[in-house]
Amino acid sequence: SVPAGEAAAILKHYQSDASVKNVELDHSRKIASAASDPSYGDQWALPQIGWNNVHGSVNPSGSATIAVLDTGVDASVADLSGELVPGYSAFTGGDPTSDPNGHGTEVASIAAAATDNDSGIAGVAYSGVSIMPVQVIGADGTGQDSDIISGITYAADNGADVIVLAFSNPSYSSLLQNAITYAWSKGAVVV
């Protein structure tokens, strides 16, 4: 135990002493913490990716905009309050901040729900993330490549760092691939 201001000099002294087998500075450790969100316990995937090991210990300093290309994102959901940036709807009269299906809101919440607010779930990116709602899938859960392509282009042109496409189809489309390649050229990660 030494005064903090002298620790480095004393460490160096002991490291050069042949009679000292080992010496190092004392490090502080912190236990992993669980989020206070009521549905956190149901989020089996977070511990699988080590989220609980960084939550409360690591405070991300960066920021990212995640474009969620889906059925829209319900702006009235408390967990996403203040996290939405302007978005886009491929549908005439559509509103990207409404979600007639719920799927897009669920995807956005998994990524960016507010954490430790005693509400809903804990978002994987518990700070520093904005959601860009891009409505390209209809209320019935289906969408057309042409709408998805326009959504990818919008997201890439409007600063999305990550573009999430939480839907699938086994068919290949060269035009869809061209849109994804375009997004890559703008620096976006497409998931």
Secondary structure, DSSP 8 states (H G I E B T S, - for coil): ---GGGHHHHHHHHHT-TT------------------TTGGG-THHHHTTHHHHTTT------EEEEEEES---TT-GGGTTTB---EESSTT--TT--SSSHHHHHHHHHH--SSSSSS---SS-SSEEEEEEE-S-TTS---HHHHHHHHHHHHHTT-SEEEE----S---HHHHHHHHHHHHTT-EE-
